[in-house]
Amino acid sequence: MNFEFSEEQNLLRGTVRNFVDKEILPHMKKWDEEGKFDPSIVTKIADLGLMGVCIPEQYGGSGMDYNSLAIVCEELERGDTAFRTAVSVHVGLNSMTLLQWGTEEQKQKFLVPQAKGMKIGAFGLTEPGAGSDVAALQTTAVKDGDDYILNGQKTWISLCDTADHFLVFAYTDKNKRHHGISCFIVDRKMPGFSSKAIKGKHGIRSGNTGELFFEDVRVPKENLLGEEGEGFKIAMAALDNGRFTVAAGACGLIMACLEESVKYCHERETFGKSIGKHQLVQQMIAKMEAGLQMSRLLVYRAGELKNQGKRNTRETSLAKWQACDFANQAADDAVQIHGAYGFSNEYPVERHLRNSKAPVIYEGTREIHTIMQAEYVLGYREDKKLNRMLPAWPYQGQEEEAYH
């Protein structure tokens, strides 16, 4: 395994870092206080080609590898979790799923404008009574001639008021449980669709998160992604990509906590010396550094498996679980290092601590990932190759083989 980044990847990291320093960090305190999501930042991210960073050029993307996506997510979350989330949902959960499961017609209609940043994609799986237990979802899709009629509700949906296209999961045959779930591409403009933002969140306050409502939404059959009954497999494949971006973002949050803590250690003095000279403070700094380096190794290992077109559910789960736990711990330690100042929004570590809690809950709670890893070790769980895998990178000449 090559641990060296390419010149292109190093240039990408520098570009995103400069963007975060210029366009995000100067405004984050205000956006967080106001609970404001600024969609113009997403437009600027798209202008950099990042909304299609790992999508093949033939579908409007930048054609970079999957670890380049990880770099983008890491650097964006160094600014704030909200903007990494926007890329995670648009690229990881939606666009990469279209790339993996979509027909050529669906890719041309939906993926190309998304990869170019002309349209924004989102993902609708979670419901008020269905989170970790996907089979508990209540949304239904009833066949009516050449259409499906969708009825139901989704919640905790990122980009709920911003996205143009949604991948929505609904039962087409509830008697079959997991095997009766199907996936549909829903356009915001379809009659009967509506959305509503959730206010009062503990963290990621500058993110657009909310509910989706479907009241007799008529979806044409050509918007069925995959086959009827493949929705659960599609959702799990999508989560492999989403969890990968969340894990990469967690590295960025650790990095942000480390940078702020090191800076504060050189500014603050107690008992006649810089607080960085105190061993227990050094212990917290050392834990952050260890967590960052271990998380990166897990993330880029999973990314390399994606580059090779191999199933990576186990590796991505481990990366997501550990990186998010390390990030949560790093944020807690960063607040401790800052003392009373860390308890106020005068310093960004308070925001980082609030933001760090959501990733240990969404896209598989830490408990779900703990169970998954134990089942792999015990032999209770085994991954089989999906009938449709993400194309290996580089993409040239591999698309046709990947989809059949």
Residue pairs with C-beta under 8 A, 6 or more apart in sequence:
1 301
1 304
3 300
5 13
5 71
8 64
8 68
9 64
9 67
9 68
9 71
12 53
12 64
12 68
12 71
12 72
13 71
13 75
15 48
16 48
16 50
16 71
16 72
16 75
16 76
17 75
17 78
19 44
19 45
19 48
20 75
20 76
20 78
20 79
23 41
23 44
24 41
24 76
24 79
24 80
24 83
25 79
27 38
28 79
28 80
28 206
28 348
28 351
29 345
29 348
29 351
30 36
31 37
31 38
31 80
31 82
31 205
31 206
32 80
32 205
32 206
32 345
32 351
33 205
33 345
34 206
35 199
35 201
35 205
35 206
36 206
37 82
37 162
37 206
37 207
37 208
38 206
39 162
39 208
41 83
41 86
42 51
42 83
42 86
42 90
42 117
42 120
42 162
43 117
45 51
45 76
45 83
45 86
45 87
45 117
46 116
46 117
46 118
47 117
49 61
49 62
49 117
50 62
50 72
50 87
51 87
51 90
51 91
51 95
51 114
51 115
51 116
51 117
51 120
52 59
52 60
52 61
52 62
52 91
52 95
52 114
52 115
52 116
52 117
53 61
53 62
53 64
53 68
53 69
53 72
53 87
53 91
54 61
54 62
54 63
54 64
54 65
54 66
54 68
54 69
54 91
54 96
54 393
55 61
55 62
55 63
55 91
55 95
55 96
55 99
55 111
55 115
56 63
56 99
56 391
56 395
56 399
57 63
57 395
58 395
58 399
59 99
59 107
59 108
59 111
59 112
59 115
60 111
60 112
60 113
60 114
60 115
60 116
61 95
61 115
61 116
62 68
63 394
63 395
65 303
65 307
65 393
65 394
66 244
66 303
66 306
66 307
66 390
66 393
67 300
67 303
67 304
67 306
67 307
69 87
69 91
69 92
69 244
69 245
69 248
69 303
70 244
70 245
70 247
70 248
70 251
70 299
70 300
70 303
71 248
72 87
73 84
73 87
73 88
73 245
73 246
73 248
73 249
73 252
74 248
74 249
74 251
74 252
74 255
75 252
76 83
76 84
76 87
76 249
76 252
77 83
77 84
77 248
77 249
77 250
77 251
77 252
77 253
77 256
78 252
78 253
78 255
78 256
78 259
79 256
80 204
80 206
80 351
80 355
81 203
81 204
81 207
81 249
81 253
81 355
81 356
81 358
81 359
82 204
82 205
82 206
82 207
82 208
84 245
84 249
84 252
85 158
85 204
85 207
85 249
86 158
86 159
86 162
86 207
87 245
88 158
88 242
88 245
88 246
88 249
89 121
89 122
89 123
89 158
89 159
89 163
89 242
90 114
90 120
90 121
90 122
90 159
90 163
91 241
91 245
92 238
92 241
92 242
92 244
92 245
93 121
93 122
93 123
93 167
93 238
93 239
93 241
93 242
94 114
94 121
94 122
94 123
94 165
94 166
94 167
94 238
95 111
95 114
95 115
95 121
96 238
96 241
96 390
97 123
97 167
97 225
97 234
97 237
97 238
97 241
98 106
98 107
98 110
98 111
98 114
98 121
98 167
98 185
98 225
99 107
99 111
99 390
99 391
100 237
100 388
100 389
100 390
101 183
101 225
101 226
101 230
101 234
101 237
101 388
102 110
102 111
102 225
105 222
106 185
106 222
106 223
106 225
110 119
110 121
110 165
110 185
113 119
114 120
114 121
114 165
119 164
119 165
120 159
120 162
120 163
120 164
120 165
121 163
121 164
121 165
121 166
121 167
122 157
122 158
122 159
122 160
122 162
122 163
122 165
122 166
122 167
123 157
123 158
123 166
123 167
123 238
123 242
124 154
124 157
124 166
124 167
124 168
124 169
124 186
124 212
125 134
125 137
125 154
125 169
125 235
126 154
126 155
126 156
126 157
127 136
127 137
127 138
127 139
127 152
127 153
127 154
127 155
128 153
128 155
129 136
129 137
129 138
130 136
130 137
130 138
132 364
132 365
132 368
134 169
134 178
134 181
134 232
134 235
135 177
135 178
135 181
135 232
137 152
137 169
137 170
137 171
137 181
138 152
138 153
138 171
139 150
139 151
139 152
139 153
139 154
139 168
139 169
139 170
139 171
139 214
140 150
140 151
140 152
140 170
140 171
140 172
140 174
141 148
141 149
141 150
141 170
141 171
141 172
141 182
141 184
141 219
142 148
142 149
142 151
142 172
143 172
144 218
146 220
146 221
147 218
147 219
147 220
147 221
148 170
148 172
148 184
148 218
148 219
148 220
148 221
148 224
149 216
149 217
149 218
149 219
150 168
150 170
150 184
150 186
150 192
150 214
150 216
150 217
150 218
150 219
151 214
151 215
151 216
151 217
152 170
152 214
153 211
153 212
153 213
153 214
154 168
154 211
154 212
155 198
155 210
155 211
155 212
156 198
156 209
156 210
156 362
157 166
157 195
157 209
157 210
157 211
157 212
158 207
158 208
158 209
159 208
160 195
160 196
160 197
160 208
160 209
160 210
160 211
160 212
161 195
161 196
161 197
161 208
161 210
162 208
163 188
164 187
164 188
165 185
165 186
165 187
165 188
166 185
166 186
166 188
166 212
167 183
167 184
167 185
167 186
167 225
167 234
167 238
168 183
168 184
168 185
168 186
168 212
168 214
169 181
169 182
169 183
169 184
169 231
169 234
169 235
170 181
170 182
170 184
170 231
171 180
171 181
171 182
172 180
172 181
172 182
172 228
172 229
172 231
173 179
173 180
173 228
173 229
174 180
176 229
178 232
179 229
179 232
180 229
181 229
181 231
181 232
181 235
182 224
182 226
182 227
182 228
182 229
182 230
182 231
183 224
183 225
183 226
183 230
183 231
183 234
183 235
184 219
184 223
184 224
184 225
185 219
185 223
185 224
185 225
186 193
186 214
186 217
186 219
186 223
187 193
188 195
190 217
190 218
190 219
191 217
191 218
192 214
192 215
192 216
192 217
192 218
193 212
193 213
193 214
193 217
194 212
194 213
194 215
195 210
195 211
195 212
195 213
196 210
196 211
196 213
197 208
197 209
197 210
198 209
198 210
198 211
201 207
201 209
202 354
202 357
202 358
203 351
203 354
203 355
203 356
203 357
203 358
204 354
204 355
204 358
205 354
225 234
226 233
226 234
226 388
233 386
236 313
237 386
237 388
239 363
239 364
240 312
240 313
240 316
241 306
241 390
242 363
243 316
243 317
243 319
243 320
243 363
243 364
244 299
244 302
244 303
244 306
244 312
244 316
244 319
244 320
246 320
246 323
246 324
246 359
246 362
246 363
247 295
247 298
247 299
247 302
247 316
247 319
247 320
247 322
247 323
247 324
248 299
248 303
248 323
249 359
250 295
250 320
250 323
250 324
250 326
250 327
250 356
250 359
251 292
251 295
251 296
251 299
251 323
251 327
253 327
253 330
253 331
253 352
253 355
253 356
254 288
254 291
254 292
254 295
254 323
254 326
254 327
254 330
255 292
256 348
256 352
257 288
257 327
257 330
257 331
257 333
257 334
257 349
257 352
258 285
258 288
258 289
258 292
258 330
258 334
260 334
260 338
260 347
260 348
260 349
260 352
261 284
261 285
261 288
261 333
261 334
261 337
261 338
261 349
262 276
262 285
264 275
264 337
264 338
264 341
264 347
265 274
265 275
265 276
265 281
265 285
265 337
266 274
266 276
268 274
268 275
268 339
269 275
270 278
271 278
275 281
275 337
276 282
276 285
281 337
284 333
284 334
284 336
284 337
285 337
287 329
287 330
287 333
288 330
288 333
288 334
291 323
291 326
291 327
291 329
291 330
292 326
292 330
294 322
294 326
295 319
295 322
295 323
295 326
295 327
298 315
298 318
298 319
298 322
298 323
299 319
299 323
301 315
301 319
302 312
302 315
302 316
302 319
305 311
305 312
305 315
306 312
306 390
306 393
307 392
307 393
308 392
309 389
309 390
309 391
309 392
309 393
309 398
309 402
310 389
311 383
311 384
311 385
311 386
311 389
313 383
314 372
314 373
314 376
314 383
317 364
317 369
317 372
317 373
318 369
318 373
320 359
320 363
320 364
320 369
321 364
321 366
321 369
321 370
321 373
324 356
324 359
324 360
324 366
325 360
325 366
327 356
327 359
328 356
328 357
328 359
328 360
330 356
331 349
331 352
331 353
331 355
331 356
332 353
332 356
334 342
334 349
334 352
334 353
335 342
335 343
335 349
335 350
335 353
336 342
337 349
338 347
338 349
341 347
342 349
342 350
342 353
343 350
344 350
345 351
360 366
364 372
372 381
375 381
376 382
388 402
388 403
389 402
390 402
391 398
391 399
391 402
391 403
392 398
392 402
